[in-house]
Amino acid sequence: MPGDSHAPPPDRWFELAETAEGQVLSLCGDWRLQNAGAIWQALSAVSPKAPLTIRASELTGLDSAGALLLLRALQRAALSASECRWLDFGPEHARILDGVRRRYAEVAAASADLGAARPGASPLAALGRHTVEVGALLHGHLGFFGATLAALAEVFARPRRLRAKELVSQFEQVCLNAIPVVALVTLLIGVTIAYLLGLQAEKYGANIFVVDGVAIGMTREFAPIIVATIVAGRSGAAFTAQLGAMRLAEEIDAIRTLGLSPMQVLVVPRVLALIVALPLLVFIGDALGIAGAMMVADPLLGLTPATFLERLRDALDLKHFWIGLAKAPVFALFIAVIGCRMGMTVGRDTRAVGLATTSTVVQSIVSVILLDAGFAVLFQELGL
């Protein structure tokens, strides 16, 4: 091959030796593209086994082609790069090797996904793979949830660590800027519920009980879950997109380099802002939902605003209002944790940011529905 005239002979690209601690693979010479054929021929003649230590004390050159050959040799021997010990790699060689390892893992994962999608793939194998993926996702969320609680406890213990400007900025984004869409959607939901209930109640002369259904339904169930869904699609996705873009631009790494905690700088203000904002938005949703029902009650059911408000005062127990508000901070905590965690752990490419943003919306909405079901069972058991 061209360029091999000054290269070491094939048996000197590496040395594989047995030691008391396992095998040691000592790399030698110039592991670059021009020597790839000779290096692969030499690697094909050996089969390393665990435990394996890879030394680079005699390595004179390494590029991405050489690193890829080494990783392919490890894969052929059923060895994982994370299982090996890597010693004596210089900063430049380590940087190249780490970059190739990350990219190689991404390509392998994408290939596995494509292979699993083929028609001949076993349904049982696909089910097992998805179960493992969901388990890993929940494990990651649980760990991030614990880290978030620890960061919040640290802020409560030392309030001066709270970044007030960032908190106010996030509150403006997740609360003040969300009021128009929340007001519009809940107003229309109130109109719709009153209209549908009125069509049925009118058949039995029970028009007045439409007020009961709208008031209790909006304050206890509809407003909290609808507002949480809006916030999940709006703010949860925004958290993932913002933090994912920062991770892509290595701004999160820069924060760590400055000796600051990304949890305190980025996560805590977003979590606190959403926890404070969501009960306020739910309150607005309650008011606008009932107002929407009152708008159609007079022309549809013959209930004047005065009659509507009189019945509302008698029918709406404050416990329903407080139960709806009590759900909001819990919904907000889960939405914020999911959004921030997906953004902080997103892959370092633009496609991964988009996929993580979509996943955040789906996970947040599913979490809100499951939490609401859990609250319904809990309150039923408590007699509330």
Phi, psi and omega in degrees: 000145177298139180091355182271357187297327180255009181276155177292159178297158185304328182281002179244018173286339179194167172228130179249115185233151176266133176230176180294335181265005181121193181279148177235122177255108182261117181278141182227153170078201188256102181270077179232176189303320184295342179252012187299319182299313181292322180294316181293324177298318179291320179294329181293343184270355182236161178220090180292158180221160181283151353284139186236133174247131181248119181253148180232027184295332180254013180280124182261340181200147179208131172234184184296329178295316178295319178297321179295320177300319180295316180293323177294324177294320177295319179296319179297328179272010179061037177246142176263142180300327180289342180277345185267156172263130183246116186235149171065023175275129177291165182304316182291316178295320179295322179296315179296315182296318179296319178297316179292322179298316179297313182293322180296321178293321178296316180295319180296320179294319178296321179294322179295321179295318179293320179294324181289337182276354181293150184302331183278359182292144182288129177300323179294320178295320178296319178298316178297318180297315180294325177296316178296319180296317179295319178299317178295322178296314179296321178298317179295318178296321180295317178297318179292324177300315178297318178296324178294316178298321178296319179294320177295320178297323178294322178292318179295327178286326179230081186302337181292344179281347180290132180271093189296320181296316179294322178298315179296318179298315179293323178297321178298319182291314189272342183246294186299316181287345180268350184301315182301313182291321178296316180297315182296313183294314182291326176299314180292325177295318177299318177299315183295314181296316180297320180296312182292318177294322181295323179300323180278317183295328182295333180294333184247011180066028183251040184303322186297333183283353172299324178300316180300311183297315181294314185296310182291318181296315182293312185288325187270323187234303192296309183298311180301314186285325179291315179296320178296322178295318177298315181294323178298317179285336183263297186278319179300315178295323179296319178302313181296316181295317181295309182291326177296319177295322177294321177293321179296322179274005179063025177288328178293320176297323179295323177298317178296321180297327178284359179084015180259159179266120176301330178297317181285323185281319190251319190274310185302313179299323180290317181295312181296319180299319182287323179297322178284323188286321189296317175301324178294319179292324177295320177300316176298320178297320176302310184296315183287327177296316178292323178296321177297319177296321180293330180297321183264351183294322182289306181290331185270318188245354182076021178263112179291159177306322180295315179295320179300311182293325178297315179291325179299319180296324181280326189272328188269104174283138183297340180297326178294321178296314182290326177298316178298317179292326182293331179289329190302312180297326178292314176303315182298318181299315181292319179297315182294318180296315180297314181298315181291318182295318179296325178287323182287338184245012183293151176295159186271057172207157186295326179297321180295326179296316178296317179296319180294323179296315177297317180297323179299315181298314181296312181298320182294315181295318178298318179297318180298317180295316179296318178296319179296320177296319177297318177297320181299316179294316181298313182292328177294319179293327180276354180074027180262000000 
